[in-house]
């Protein structure tokens, strides 16, 4: 279990991590890589911010960040680790890289929340749900749109805290990964 926790910690990639760590992972020194690339530029929830006509240079900068994130994701997917999983919300990678092998929800693993999470898998079986619970009611808006309540509640937080909360991997999913793939 400690070995699995170490592997999970090492796989927490960020764009600013040193090239040494990326190279080490590329050398195939790992039996298991579970990668969580930064999702800010990859998720579909931010697509509205890529409108160049509306946002000009800010949108161009977002495209540059998206390109960097796609390159990082692709490097992770070309890892020589014996087994790997890349976790990310539904987003551009389904088009840029390929469809995920599995889409899961936190409520399938004991966390009463909705957050569609895509898994790209190499030499790993799909996760088996461990403790299906009912997610809370969605928040409905006058426009007719809705969103998970935990996500809507995050709007009250400062931007940095909101981003951190929204990018988290739910504990039940992390535990299932450790148990089933560790």
C-alpha positions as CSV (number, residue, x, y, z in Angstrom):
1,X,0.0,0.0,0.0
2,X,2.8,2.5,0.8
3,X,4.4,1.7,-2.6
4,X,1.0,2.5,-4.3
5,X,0.8,5.8,-2.3
6,X,4.3,6.7,-3.5
7,X,3.4,5.9,-7.1
8,X,0.2,8.0,-6.8
9,X,2.1,10.9,-5.4
10,X,4.8,10.8,-8.0
11,X,2.1,10.7,-10.7
12,X,0.7,14.1,-9.6
13,X,2.0,16.0,-12.6
14,X,2.0,19.7,-13.0
15,X,3.3,21.7,-16.0
16,X,6.0,23.3,-13.8
17,X,7.5,20.1,-12.6
18,X,11.1,19.5,-13.5
19,X,12.0,17.8,-16.7
20,X,14.0,15.3,-14.6
21,X,10.8,13.8,-13.3
22,X,9.2,13.6,-16.7
23,X,12.4,12.0,-18.1
24,X,12.5,9.5,-15.2
25,X,8.9,8.4,-15.9
26,X,9.6,8.2,-19.6
27,X,12.5,5.8,-18.8
28,X,10.0,3.2,-17.7
29,X,11.2,3.0,-14.1
30,X,7.6,2.5,-12.9
31,X,5.3,-0.4,-12.8
32,X,2.3,1.9,-12.5
33,X,1.7,5.5,-13.4
34,X,-1.6,7.2,-12.4
35,X,-1.4,10.6,-13.9
36,X,-3.6,13.6,-13.2
37,X,-2.7,16.3,-15.7
38,X,-3.8,19.8,-15.0
39,X,-7.4,20.0,-16.3
40,X,-8.0,23.8,-16.4
41,X,-7.1,24.0,-20.1
42,X,-8.4,20.5,-21.1
43,X,-12.0,20.4,-19.6
44,X,-15.1,21.2,-21.6
45,X,-16.4,23.5,-18.9
46,X,-13.9,26.2,-20.0
47,X,-14.7,26.0,-23.7
48,X,-16.6,29.3,-23.7
49,X,-13.4,31.1,-22.8
50,X,-11.7,30.1,-26.0
51,X,-13.8,32.5,-28.2
52,X,-11.1,34.7,-29.8
53,X,-13.7,37.1,-31.2
54,X,-15.0,37.7,-27.7
55,X,-11.9,37.4,-25.6
56,X,-9.1,38.3,-28.1
57,X,-5.5,37.9,-26.7
58,X,-6.8,36.2,-23.5
59,X,-8.3,33.5,-25.6
60,X,-5.1,33.2,-27.6
61,X,-3.2,32.7,-24.4
62,X,-5.7,30.0,-23.3
63,X,-5.1,28.2,-26.6
64,X,-1.3,28.2,-25.9
65,X,-2.0,26.8,-22.4
66,X,-4.3,24.2,-23.9
67,X,-1.6,23.2,-26.4
68,X,0.9,22.8,-23.6
69,X,-1.5,20.7,-21.6
70,X,-2.3,18.5,-24.7
71,X,1.5,17.9,-25.2
72,X,1.9,17.0,-21.5
73,X,-1.0,14.6,-21.7
74,X,0.4,13.0,-24.8
75,X,3.8,12.6,-23.1
76,X,2.1,10.9,-20.2
77,X,0.3,8.6,-22.6
78,X,3.6,7.7,-24.3
79,X,5.1,6.7,-20.9
80,X,7.0,3.4,-20.9
81,X,5.5,2.5,-17.5
82,X,4.2,-1.1,-17.6
83,X,0.7,0.1,-16.7
84,X,-0.8,3.5,-16.7
85,X,-4.0,5.5,-16.2
86,X,-4.6,9.1,-17.1
87,X,-7.5,10.8,-15.2
88,X,-9.2,14.0,-16.4
89,X,-12.6,15.4,-16.7
90,X,-14.5,15.1,-20.0
91,X,-12.7,17.5,-22.4
92,X,-10.6,18.1,-25.5
93,X,-8.5,15.0,-25.0
94,X,-11.4,12.8,-26.3
95,X,-10.8,14.6,-29.7
96,X,-7.1,15.4,-29.5
97,X,-5.9,11.9,-28.2
98,X,-8.8,9.5,-28.4
99,X,-11.9,8.4,-26.5
100,X,-11.3,7.2,-22.9
101,X,-11.7,3.6,-22.0
102,X,-14.0,4.4,-19.1
103,X,-16.0,7.3,-17.7
104,X,-16.8,7.2,-14.0
105,X,-18.6,9.2,-11.3
106,X,-17.7,9.8,-7.7
107,X,-21.1,8.4,-6.6
108,X,-20.0,5.0,-8.0
109,X,-17.3,4.9,-5.3
110,X,-19.0,6.2,-2.2
111,X,-18.8,9.9,-2.6
112,X,-22.2,11.6,-2.9
113,X,-21.2,13.9,-5.8
114,X,-21.3,14.1,-9.6
115,X,-18.2,14.8,-11.7
116,X,-17.8,12.8,-14.9
117,X,-14.2,11.6,-14.9
118,X,-12.6,10.0,-18.0
119,X,-9.9,7.4,-17.6
120,X,-7.5,6.5,-20.4
121,X,-6.1,3.1,-19.5
122,X,-3.1,1.1,-20.7
123,X,-2.7,-2.5,-19.4
124,X,-5.2,-1.8,-16.6
125,X,-8.8,-3.1,-16.2
126,X,-11.6,-0.6,-15.9
127,X,-12.4,0.4,-12.3
128,X,-15.2,-1.6,-10.7
129,X,-17.6,0.5,-8.7
130,X,-17.2,-0.1,-5.0
131,X,-20.0,1.6,-3.1
132,X,-22.7,3.3,-5.3
133,X,-24.5,6.1,-3.4
134,X,-27.1,8.6,-4.6
135,X,-25.7,12.0,-5.5
136,X,-27.5,15.0,-4.1
137,X,-30.1,16.9,-6.2
138,X,-28.6,19.1,-8.9
139,X,-29.0,22.9,-8.6
140,X,-31.4,24.1,-11.3
141,X,-31.2,27.6,-12.8
142,X,-33.8,29.8,-14.4
143,X,-32.1,29.2,-17.8
144,X,-33.1,25.5,-17.4
145,X,-29.5,24.4,-17.0
146,X,-28.3,22.5,-13.9
147,X,-25.1,21.6,-12.2
148,X,-24.0,19.3,-9.3
149,X,-24.6,21.1,-6.0
150,X,-21.0,20.8,-4.7
151,X,-19.9,22.5,-7.9
152,X,-22.5,25.2,-7.7
153,X,-21.5,25.8,-4.0
154,X,-17.9,26.4,-5.1
155,X,-18.9,29.7,-6.8
156,X,-18.9,31.3,-3.4
157,X,-15.2,30.6,-2.9
158,X,-12.3,32.8,-4.0
159,X,-11.1,31.8,-7.5
160,X,-8.0,29.9,-6.4
161,X,-9.9,27.9,-3.8
162,X,-12.7,27.2,-6.3
163,X,-10.2,25.9,-8.9
164,X,-8.5,23.7,-6.4
165,X,-11.8,22.2,-5.2
166,X,-13.1,21.5,-8.7
167,X,-9.8,19.8,-9.7
168,X,-9.7,17.3,-6.9
169,X,-9.9,13.6,-7.3
170,X,-12.6,12.3,-4.9
171,X,-11.3,10.0,-2.1
172,X,-13.5,7.0,-3.2
173,X,-12.0,7.0,-6.7
174,X,-8.5,7.3,-5.4
175,X,-9.1,4.4,-3.0
176,X,-10.5,2.3,-5.7
177,X,-7.4,3.0,-7.9
178,X,-5.1,2.0,-5.1
179,X,-7.0,-1.1,-4.2
180,X,-7.7,-2.4,-7.7
181,X,-4.6,-1.3,-9.5
182,X,-2.0,-1.2,-6.6
